[in-house]
């Protein structure tokens, strides 16, 4: 504030005259042509400020908030908003971070912004203050005035010195923003400390020269220093000066120029480093920035979770300075975005990756996924800048959004090296993705052509995401011919088969054998692929099938070849008939014995000894069947005496007499082309062939004949 009161013996009269003169000296707000310049010259910064900040209609004591969000009209700073804090006399304005935009003192934080303080030292307002606070009033926090009478020296953050009889600095501190720390940019030095100035809020800057910056704790009583002023015949009066921390005097702030400010909070050291004028408005570096670092007593915030609100407040007293803020960067609120791309060969139904080969004329699809991962503001005005691959021509392009909206795009022109699209809709938490699809075809190249890796950039002037599509090879579509002169074979079981053919590359020189891979399938099952050998005659294919790979009966072999560039021949089918083998006995014991028994006048059963053996072999092919019959004659001794009794076949509880007519005792279906079956493998001592004697048997050695008959019959 500017007040100059005449003092002397006629003090009472002169005070009245002085007050009237003060009112008459007030000038109109910034009337020169540069008054509108801040909006037209503002540097680039954030927009969507209403999502990040709160501008209360009134502050806690009822004072109207003069601040407003303005759209920057500088063509070089598109999509930028500024907060105009004050623009007329007797105003207080302020902007506070939303809850989500608070600073977490437990984490490192960087803030950068552009500040405009006005364009005239002689008509300067009182300035701006950056404030971190945990005031109970939240976004309504500001200096508290009696009867809403704005006192400029408070800058909206410091205590109010409006009572000439007050001596308690704690009472002054109680009118400031509580639980706070402030960095002030004071554009009007309040150094009036005369008797007549007591209680008028005009002495905070005593001892500091000119415009300045400094810090302090507004809600701390020690910030305010009481001073008694006296005058003859009058009662003592009191005023307060301010204890400035790290003051930087004699600045030139109201120079019609935007000033860059960076604040870096180091959580580990609890240190705030602030730098003013490190960058000029044109983007060039300033050789003489002002930098200070200060350890902050975070206990002053009384924040249990370490979160503090931050923002700017400012005042105009009897001058009408124009003050604005453009927020350039808020580290903890940088939206998190990402992008990726996939290339798919629709003809071959497979992904295309770096190093892959794609056949000429194959259908291709490029899918770009653009993702909004996290943030508190929309990712809007997104431009997709896509470098395009060589040897690919696109015919369709579209964008699909997470919320179902679609956008049909103009496909890139043939031969274009890049294309640019504007996304019609922003991405945000409830609409987080956009999928851009380019559909096309690999060109009919005459020589193998590398597509080269292609970069895609998605973003606006503040945030961007990048991804790179794979670099793959588009190969020539060359016809490959496989000629196998003989496609029908009949061979005996157990015989290997050699198949020969010829591979030709039409319209080109003869292919090298080692370029060719042979793929084959036998009876529906894939065989191991193999490369032709350069040791063989050029173009000659040699494929050998082992006997154990072939089944008895008809076999089908399917063969095709592919060169290194995925040129593929048609499939040739070869039929192979393997003749069946024989059904017979592999093992038959020439002589076998029943165990000796001791006659006791009772019927008895003789078990088999261990010299029995009977194994059937069937080489007629899988699923062929057979039956086994047994027949037996009488058992006699050397004198020709018959042994009373008979051979029986026991299967579980059933017993069948084996006589001369032949009885089926087993049957089987082969499980392979070479099948061996042990007839006696499942017999026990009580099952299979046994001999039963009756009570009339006499002692002696008896022998007889058992005949095995194997027949080709259903099992």
C-alpha positions in Angstrom: 0.0 0.0 0.0 1.0 3.6 -0.6 0.2 5.9 2.3 2.0 9.0 3.3 0.4 10.9 6.2 1.6 14.4 7.2 2.3 14.7 10.9 2.9 17.6 13.3 1.0 19.8 15.8 -2.0 19.8 13.6 -2.0 16.0 13.3 -5.7 15.4 13.7 -6.6 17.7 10.9 -3.8 16.6 8.6 -4.7 12.9 9.0 -8.1 13.6 7.5 -6.5 15.5 4.6 -3.9 12.8 4.1 -6.5 10.0 3.9 -8.5 12.0 1.3 -5.3 12.6 -0.7 -4.5 8.9 -0.7 -7.8 8.1 -2.4 -7.4 10.8 -5.0 -3.9 9.5 -6.0 -5.1 6.0 -7.0 -4.6 5.4 -10.7 -6.8 3.2 -13.0 -5.7 -0.3 -13.7 -2.9 -0.8 -16.2 -4.3 1.6 -18.9 -1.5 1.4 -21.4 -1.7 -0.9 -24.6 0.3 -3.7 -22.9 -2.5 -4.3 -20.4 -3.9 -7.2 -22.5 -0.4 -8.5 -23.5 -0.1 -11.3 -20.9 -2.8 -13.4 -22.6 -1.5 -12.8 -26.1 2.1 -13.4 -25.2 1.8 -16.2 -22.6 4.2 -19.2 -23.0 2.9 -22.7 -23.5 1.5 -24.5 -20.6 -1.3 -26.8 -19.4 -5.0 -26.6 -20.1 -7.9 -28.4 -18.4 -7.0 -26.4 -15.3 -10.5 -27.0 -13.9 -9.6 -30.6 -13.4 -6.4 -29.8 -11.5 -7.3 -26.7 -9.5 -10.1 -25.1 -7.5 -10.9 -21.4 -7.6 -13.3 -20.8 -4.7 -16.0 -18.2 -5.2 -15.2 -16.6 -1.9 -12.5 -17.2 0.7 -13.2 -18.2 4.3 -13.8 -14.7 5.5 -16.2 -13.9 2.7 -13.9 -12.0 0.4 -14.7 -12.6 -3.2 -12.0 -14.5 -5.2 -10.8 -12.3 -8.1 -9.0 -15.2 -9.8 -10.3 -16.7 -13.1 -9.2 -19.1 -15.7 -8.4 -17.5 -19.0 -7.7 -19.0 -22.5 -4.3 -18.0 -23.8 -4.5 -16.4 -27.3 -0.9 -16.6 -28.2 -0.8 -18.6 -31.5 2.6 -20.1 -30.4 1.0 -21.5 -27.2 -2.0 -23.4 -28.4 -4.2 -25.2 -25.9 -2.9 -23.3 -22.9 -4.8 -21.7 -20.0 -3.7 -19.1 -17.5 -5.1 -18.2 -14.1 -5.5 -14.5 -13.8 -5.0 -13.8 -10.1 -5.8 -10.1 -10.0 -6.5 -7.3 -12.5 -7.9 -4.4 -10.5 -7.4 -2.5 -7.3 -8.5 -3.9 -3.9 -8.6 -7.5 -5.0 -7.5 -10.8 -3.6 -7.3 -13.8 -5.8 -6.2 -17.4 -5.4 -6.0 -20.8 -7.0 -5.5 -24.0 -5.0 -4.7 -27.6 -6.1 -7.5 -30.1 -6.1 -7.3 -33.0 -3.6 -5.8 -35.3 -6.3 -3.3 -32.6 -7.2 -1.8 -32.1 -3.7 1.9 -32.5 -3.1 3.0 -35.6 -1.3 5.9 -34.5 0.9 7.1 -38.2 1.0 7.9 -38.1 -2.7 10.1 -35.9 -4.9 8.1 -33.4 -6.8 8.9 -30.9 -9.6 6.6 -27.9 -10.5 7.2 -25.4 -13.2 5.2 -22.4 -14.2 5.3 -19.0 -15.8 4.5 -15.9 -13.7 3.4 -12.5 -14.9 3.6 -9.7 -12.3 2.5 -6.6 -14.3 3.9 -4.0 -16.7 4.7 -0.9 -14.6 6.8 -0.5 -11.5 5.0 2.7 -10.7 1.6 1.0 -10.8 2.5 -2.4 -9.5 0.2 -4.5 -7.5 1.4 -6.2 -4.4 2.5 -9.4 -6.1 2.0 -13.2 -5.9 2.9 -15.9 -3.4 3.4 -19.6 -4.0 2.0 -21.4 -1.0 2.0 -24.9 0.4 -0.6 -25.3 3.1 -2.7 -27.6 5.2 -5.1 -24.9 6.4 -8.4 -26.3 7.8 -10.2 -24.0 5.3 -8.7 -26.0 2.4 -9.4 -24.3 -0.9 -11.0 -21.3 0.8 -7.8 -20.5 2.7 -6.5 -16.9 2.5 -5.5 -14.0 4.7 -8.4 -13.0 6.9 -9.4 -9.4 6.7 -11.6 -7.3 9.1 -14.7 -6.1 7.2 -13.2 -7.5 4.0 -10.9 -4.6 3.7 -8.0 -5.8 1.5 -4.6 -4.9 2.7 -2.1 -5.5 -0.1 1.0 -6.3 1.9 -0.5 -9.6 3.0 -0.4 -10.9 -0.6 -3.3 -13.1 0.5 -1.1 -15.4 2.6 0.6 -13.3 5.4 -1.1 -12.1 8.6 -3.1 -8.9 8.6 -1.7 -5.9 10.5 -4.8 -3.7 10.8 -4.8 -2.8 14.5 -2.5 -0.1 15.8 -2.9 -1.2 19.4 -2.1 -4.9 18.8 1.2 -6.2 20.2 0.8 -10.0 20.1 2.4 -11.5 17.0 0.4 -14.6 17.5 -2.7 -12.6 16.8 -1.2 -11.5 13.5 -0.2 -15.1 12.6 -3.8 -16.3 13.3 -5.0 -14.1 10.4 -2.6 -15.7 7.9 -3.0 -19.0 6.0 -2.4 -21.7 8.7 0.0 -24.6 8.5 1.8 -23.1 5.6 5.0 -22.2 3.9 5.2 -19.4 1.3 7.5 -18.1 -1.4 6.6 -14.5 -2.1 7.2 -12.4 -5.2 6.6 -9.0 -3.7 6.2 -6.3 -6.4 5.4 -3.5 -3.9 7.8 -2.9 -1.0 5.8 -1.9 2.1 8.3 0.1 4.1 6.2 2.8 5.8 6.7 2.5 9.5 5.8 6.0 10.8 3.4 6.7 13.6 0.6 7.4 11.3 1.2 4.1 9.4 0.7 2.0 12.4 -2.2 -0.5 11.9 -2.5 0.2 8.2 -0.4 -2.8 7.0 2.4 -1.0 5.4 5.6 -2.0 7.2 6.3 -5.7 6.4 9.2 -5.0 4.1 11.1 -2.5 6.2 14.8 -3.1 5.5 14.3 -4.7 2.1 15.0 -2.7 -1.0 12.6 -2.7 -3.9 10.8 -5.7 -5.4 12.0 -8.9 -3.9 11.4 -12.6 -3.3 11.6 -14.3 0.1 10.1 -17.2 2.1 8.6 -17.8 5.5 5.9 -19.6 7.5 2.8 -17.3 7.4 1.0 -19.0 10.3 4.0 -18.9 12.7 4.1 -16.1 15.2 7.9 -15.7 14.9 7.4 -14.5 11.3 6.0 -11.2 12.6 8.1 -8.6 14.6 6.3 -6.1 16.8 7.5 -2.5 16.7 6.4 0.4 18.9 6.1 3.8 17.3 5.6 7.0 19.4 4.6 10.6 18.8 4.6 13.5 21.2 1.3 14.0 23.0 -0.2 10.9 21.4 -0.6 7.3 22.8 1.9 4.7 21.6 1.0 2.7 18.5 2.3 -0.6 17.2 3.0 -2.1 13.9 4.6 -5.3 12.6 7.5 -6.0 10.2 8.0 -9.4 8.6 11.0 -11.8 9.1 12.0 -12.7 5.6 13.9 -15.9 4.9 16.4 -15.9 2.0 15.4 -12.5 0.8 16.5 -11.5 -2.8 16.0 -7.7 -3.1 16.2 -5.2 -6.0 14.4 -7.4 -8.5 12.7 -6.2 -11.7 9.4 -8.2 -11.7 6.8 -5.9 -13.2 8.6 -5.6 -16.5 5.7 -6.8 -18.8 7.6 -10.1 -19.1 6.7 -13.6 -18.2 9.1 -15.1 -15.6 9.8 -18.8 -15.4 9.7 -20.5 -12.0 10.8 -24.1 -11.1 10.3 -25.6 -7.7 11.9 -29.0 -6.9 11.0 -30.8 -3.7 13.6 -33.3 -2.4 11.7 -35.6 0.0 14.8 -37.2 1.5 16.4 -34.0 2.5 13.1 -32.1 3.0 14.6 -29.4 0.8 12.8 -27.1 -1.6 15.0 -25.6 -4.4 13.4 -22.8 -6.3 14.8 -21.1 -9.4 13.5 -17.9 -11.0 14.3 -16.8 -14.6 16.1 -19.9 -15.7 14.4 -19.8 -19.0 13.4 -16.8 -21.1 10.0 -16.6 -22.7 11.4 -17.4 -26.1 12.7 -20.7 -24.7 16.4 -19.7 -24.6 18.4 -20.3 -21.4 18.9 -17.4 -19.1 22.6 -17.1 -18.0 21.7 -15.5 -14.7 18.9 -17.4 -13.0 18.1 -16.9 -9.3 18.3 -20.1 -7.3 17.9 -20.8 -3.6 17.5 -24.0 -1.6 15.8 -24.2 1.7 15.2 -26.9 4.2 11.5 -26.7 5.1 10.2 -27.6 8.6 7.4 -30.0 7.4 6.1 -30.2 11.0 4.6 -26.8 10.4 2.1 -28.3 8.0 0.6 -30.7 10.6 -0.2 -33.2 7.9 -0.6 -36.8 9.1 -0.3 -38.3 5.6 2.3 -35.8 4.1 -0.2 -34.3 1.7 -0.3 -30.5 1.4 -2.3 -28.3 -0.9 -0.5 -25.8 -3.1 -1.2 -22.9 -5.3 -0.9 -19.1 -5.7 -2.5 -16.2 -4.0 -2.0 -12.5 -4.6 -3.4 -9.1 -3.8 -3.8 -5.6 -5.2 -4.0 -2.8 -2.8 -4.5 0.7 -4.1 -2.8 -0.2 -7.4 -4.3 -2.4 -10.1 -1.5 -4.7 -11.3 -2.3 -7.5 -13.6 -0.9 -10.9 -12.3 -1.2 -14.3 -14.0 0.1 -17.8 -13.7 0.6 -20.4 -16.5 1.2 -23.9 -15.1 3.8 -25.6 -17.3 4.5 -28.9 -15.6 3.3 -30.8 -12.6 5.4 -33.9 -12.2 3.1 -36.0 -10.1 0.3 -35.3 -12.5 2.0 -36.2 -15.7 -0.5 -38.5 -17.4 0.9 -42.0 -18.0 0.4 -43.0 -21.6 1.8 -45.8 -23.7 1.5 -47.3 -27.2 2.4 -50.6 -28.9 2.0 -52.0 -32.4 1.5 -55.5 -33.8 1.7 -56.7 -37.3 -0.3 -59.7 -38.4 -0.1 -61.8 -41.6 -3.7 -62.6 -42.3 -2.8 -64.9 -45.2 -0.6 -67.1 -43.1 -2.5 -66.5 -39.8 0.6 -65.6 -37.8 2.3 -62.6 -36.1 5.0 -60.7 -38.0 8.0 -59.8 -35.9 11.4 -58.3 -36.6 13.3 -60.6 -38.9 10.2 -62.3 -40.2 9.5 -62.9 -43.9 6.2 -62.0 -45.5 5.3 -63.3 -48.9 4.4 -60.8 -51.6 0.6 -60.3 -51.9 0.0 -61.5 -48.3 -2.7 -59.6 -46.5 -1.3 -57.6 -43.6 -2.8 -55.8 -40.6 -1.1 -53.1 -38.5 -2.7 -52.6 -35.1 -1.6 -49.7 -33.1 -2.9 -49.6 -29.5 -2.8 -46.2 -27.8 -3.3 -46.4 -24.0 -4.2 -43.9 -21.3 -2.8 -45.6 -18.2 -3.3 -43.0 -15.5 -3.7 -39.3 -14.9 -6.1 -36.6 -13.7 -6.6 -34.8 -17.0 -7.7 -36.0 -20.4 -5.3 -36.9 -23.1 -6.8 -34.8 -25.8 -6.0 -33.4 -29.2 -4.0 -36.6 -30.0 -2.3 -36.8 -33.3 -1.0 -40.1 -34.7 2.1 -39.7 -36.8 2.8 -43.0 -38.5 5.9 -43.8 -40.5 4.8 -46.4 -43.2 6.7 -49.5 -44.2 8.2 -50.0 -47.6 6.6 -52.6 -50.0 3.2 -52.5 -48.3 0.1 -50.7 -49.7 -2.8 -50.0 -47.3 -6.4 -50.0 -48.4 -8.3 -49.4 -45.2 -7.8 -47.4 -42.0 -10.0 -46.9 -38.9 -9.9 -46.1 -35.2 -11.9 -47.8 -32.5 -12.2 -46.4 -29.0 -12.8 -48.2 -25.7 -16.3 -46.7 -25.4 -17.3 -48.2 -28.8 -17.0 -45.1 -30.9 -15.4 -45.5 -34.3 -13.6 -43.3 -36.8 -13.2 -44.2 -40.4 -10.0 -42.8 -41.8 -8.6 -42.2 -45.3 -6.1 -45.0 -46.1 -2.6 -43.9 -46.8 -1.8 -43.2 -50.5 0.3 -45.9 -52.3 4.0 -45.2 -51.9 3.5 -42.7 -49.0 6.3 -42.7 -46.4 4.1 -41.5 -43.6 0.6 -40.5 -42.6 -0.9 -38.4 -39.9 -4.3 -38.8 -38.3 -6.1 -36.7 -35.6 -8.0 -38.7 -33.0 -11.5 -37.3 -32.8 -12.0 -38.2 -29.2 -9.8 -37.8 -26.0 -8.6 -40.6 -23.9 -9.2 -40.7 -20.2 -10.0 -43.1 -17.3 -13.3 -44.3 -18.6 -12.3 -44.3 -22.3 -8.7 -45.3 -22.0 -7.8 -46.9 -25.4 -7.8 -46.2 -29.1 -7.0 -48.9 -31.6 -5.8 -47.7 -35.0 -5.9 -50.4 -37.7 -4.3 -50.2 -41.1 -5.2 -53.1 -43.4 -3.3 -53.7 -46.7 -1.2 -56.1 -48.7 2.5 -56.7 -49.2 3.5 -55.5 -52.7 4.3 -57.8 -55.5 8.0 -57.0 -55.3 10.4 -58.1 -58.0 13.3 -58.4 -55.5 13.2 -59.2 -51.8 12.5 -55.9 -50.0 13.2 -54.9 -46.4 10.3 -52.9 -44.9 12.5 -51.1 -42.4 11.4 -50.4 -38.8 8.8 -47.7 -38.7 8.1 -45.4 -35.7 4.7 -44.2 -34.6 4.2 -41.2 -32.4 1.0 -40.4 -30.6 0.5 -37.3 -28.6 -0.2 -33.6 -28.3 2.2 -30.8 -27.5 2.5 -31.9 -23.9 2.4 -35.7 -23.8 3.3 -38.4 -26.2 3.8 -42.2 -26.6 6.0 -43.9 -29.1 6.2 -47.4 -30.5 8.1 -49.0 -33.4 6.7 -51.6 -35.9 8.9 -54.5 -36.8 11.4 -54.6 -39.7 10.6 -57.6 -41.8 11.3 -58.9 -45.4 8.8 -58.9 -48.2 9.9 -61.8 -50.4 9.3 -62.4 -54.1 6.4 -64.6 -55.1 8.2 -67.2 -57.2 6.6 -70.4 -58.3 8.3 -73.6 -57.0 7.5 -76.9 -58.7 7.9 -80.3 -57.2 7.9 -83.2 -59.7 7.8 -86.8 -58.4 7.6 -89.1 -61.4 6.3 -92.2 -59.6 3.5 -91.7 -57.2 2.3 -95.3 -56.7 4.3 -98.1 -55.0 3.8 -101.7 -53.9 6.4 -103.1 -51.6 6.8 -106.1 -49.3 6.4 -105.7 -45.6 9.7 -105.0 -43.9 11.1 -103.2 -47.0 12.4 -99.6 -47.0 11.3 -97.2 -49.7 13.3 -94.6 -51.6 11.3 -91.8 -53.3 13.0 -89.4 -55.7 11.8 -86.2 -57.3 12.9 -83.0 -58.9 12.5 -79.4 -57.5 12.5 -76.4 -60.0 12.2 -72.7 -59.6 10.3 -71.4 -62.6 11.5 -68.2 -64.2 14.8 -68.2 -62.3 18.0 -70.0 -62.1 18.0 -73.4 -60.6 17.6 -73.2 -56.9 20.4 -74.3 -54.6 19.4 -77.5 -52.8 20.2 -76.1 -49.4 17.6 -73.4 -49.9 14.9 -76.0 -50.1 13.1 -77.6 -47.1 11.1 -80.8 -47.6 7.8 -81.1 -45.6 6.0 -84.4 -45.6 3.1 -86.1 -43.9 2.7 -89.9 -43.7 -0.8 -91.3 -43.0 -1.8 -87.9 -41.6 1.2 -87.5 -39.2 3.9 -84.9 -39.9 7.4 -86.3 -40.6 10.5 -84.3 -39.5 11.2 -81.6 -42.1 14.7 -81.7 -43.7 16.8 -79.6 -46.0 17.9 -80.9 -49.3 21.7 -81.4 -49.5 24.0 -79.5 -51.8 26.0 -82.8 -52.0 23.2 -84.3 -54.1 22.6 -83.5 -57.7 21.1 -80.1 -58.2 17.3 -80.1 -57.8 17.1 -83.8 -57.0 15.0 -84.6 -54.0 15.6 -87.9 -52.2 13.2 -89.0 -49.5 13.7 -92.4 -47.7 11.0 -94.1 -45.7 12.0 -96.8 -43.2 10.1 -100.1 -43.1 8.9 -99.5 -39.6 7.3 -96.2 -40.7 5.0 -98.0 -43.1 2.0 -100.0 -42.2 0.7 -103.1 -43.9 -1.8 -102.1 -46.5 -2.3 -98.7 -48.1 -0.1 -95.7 -46.9 -0.5 -92.1 -48.1 2.5 -89.8 -48.3 2.0 -86.0 -48.9 5.0 -84.0 -49.9 5.7 -80.3 -50.6 8.8 -78.1 -50.6 9.4 -74.5 -49.5 12.4 -72.3 -50.3 14.0 -69.8 -47.9 11.6 -67.1 -48.9 8.5 -69.2 -48.2 7.8 -69.9 -51.8 5.9 -73.2 -51.6 5.2 -75.9 -54.1 1.9 -77.7 -54.5 1.5 -80.9 -52.5 2.2 -84.2 -54.3 0.5 -87.4 -53.0 2.3 -90.7 -53.1 0.4 -94.0 -52.5 2.4 -96.9 -51.0 0.9 -100.4 -50.7 2.7 -102.7 -48.3 1.9 -106.4 -48.8 0.9 -108.4 -45.8 3.1 -111.0 -44.1 2.2 -114.4 -42.6 0.2 -115.7 -39.7 1.9 -118.5 -37.8 3.6 -119.9 -34.7 6.7 -118.2 -33.7 7.4 -120.5 -30.8 5.9 -124.0 -30.1 7.4 -126.4 -27.5 8.1 -129.7 -29.2 7.6 -131.7 -26.1 5.7 -130.6 -22.9 4.9 -132.4 -19.7 2.0 -132.6 -17.2 3.2 -132.9 -13.7 3.4 -136.5 -12.1 0.6 -137.5 -9.8 0.3 -140.2 -7.1 -2.6 -142.4 -7.7 -4.8 -143.0 -4.6 -8.0 -144.4 -6.1 -9.5 -140.9 -6.6 -9.9 -138.6 -9.6 -7.0 -136.1 -9.8 -5.9 -133.1 -12.0 -2.3 -132.9 -13.4 -0.9 -129.3 -13.8 1.6 -128.3 -16.5 5.3 -128.2 -15.9 7.4 -125.2 -17.0 8.4 -126.6 -20.5 5.2 -125.4 -22.2 5.5 -122.6 -24.9 3.2 -121.2 -27.6 3.6 -117.8 -29.2 1.6 -116.7 -32.3 3.1 -114.1 -34.7 0.9 -112.1 -37.1 2.5 -109.9 -39.8 -0.7 -109.4 -41.9 -1.2 -105.9 -40.5 -2.9 -104.1 -37.7 -6.4 -105.2 -36.9 -6.1 -108.6 -38.5 -7.7 -111.4 -36.5 -7.1 -115.1 -35.8 -8.5 -118.1 -33.7 -6.5 -120.9 -32.0 -8.0 -124.4 -31.7 -6.6 -127.3 -29.6 -7.4 -131.0 -30.2 -6.0 -134.1 -28.3 -6.0 -137.9 -28.7 -5.7 -140.6 -26.1 -2.7 -140.8 -23.8 -1.1 -144.3 -23.7 1.9 -146.1 -22.2 4.5 -148.0 -24.0 2.3 -151.1 -23.9 -0.5 -149.3 -25.6 -2.6 -149.0 -22.4 -4.8 -145.9 -22.4 -4.8 -143.6 -19.4 -8.3 -143.1 -18.2 -9.0 -139.4 -18.3 -8.9 -136.4 -20.7 -7.3 -133.1 -21.5 -9.4 -130.1 -20.4 -9.2 -126.3 -21.0 -10.0 -124.3 -18.0 -10.9 -120.6 -18.3 -12.0 -119.3 -14.9 -14.6 -121.6 -13.5 -15.4 -123.1 -16.9 -13.8 -126.3 -18.1 -14.0 -127.7 -21.6 -12.9 -131.2 -22.6 -10.4 -131.1 -25.4 -11.0 -134.0 -27.8 -10.1 -134.9 -31.4 -12.6 -132.5 -33.0 -10.8 -129.3 -32.1 -11.9 -126.6 -29.6 -11.3 -122.8 -29.8 -9.3 -121.8 -26.8 -8.2 -118.3 -27.8 -8.6 -115.5 -30.4 -6.9 -112.1 -30.9 -6.9 -108.9 -33.0 -3.4 -107.6 -33.9 -2.4 -104.2 -32.5 0.4 -103.6 -34.9 1.7 -104.7 -38.3 4.1 -107.2 -36.5 2.1 -108.6 -33.7 3.3 -111.3 -31.3 0.9 -113.0 -28.9 1.9 -115.3 -26.0 -1.0 -117.7 -25.8 0.0 -119.1 -22.4 1.0 -115.7 -21.0 -2.2 -115.3 -18.9 -2.5 -119.0 -17.9 -2.1 -119.9 -14.2 -1.4 -123.2 -12.6 -5.2 -123.7 -12.3 -6.1 -122.5 -15.8 -5.2 -123.3 -19.4 -4.7 -126.9 -20.5 -4.7 -129.4 -17.7 -5.1 -133.3 -17.5 -7.8 -134.9 -15.4 -7.5 -138.6 -14.4 -10.3 -140.8 -13.0 -10.3 -143.4 -10.3 -9.5 -146.3 -12.7 -6.1 -144.9 -13.7 -3.1 -147.2 -13.2 0.5 -146.1 -12.5 2.8 -145.6 -15.5 4.3 -143.2 -18.0 1.8 -142.0 -20.6 2.2 -139.8 -23.6 -0.2 -138.2 -26.1 -0.5 -135.6 -28.9 -2.0 -132.1 -28.7 -2.6 -130.4 -32.0 -2.7 -126.6 -32.3 -4.6 -125.2 -35.2 -4.3 -121.4 -36.1 -6.9 -120.0 -38.5 -7.6 -116.6 -40.1 -10.9 -115.9 -38.5 -12.6 -113.1 -36.6 -11.5 -112.9 -33.0 
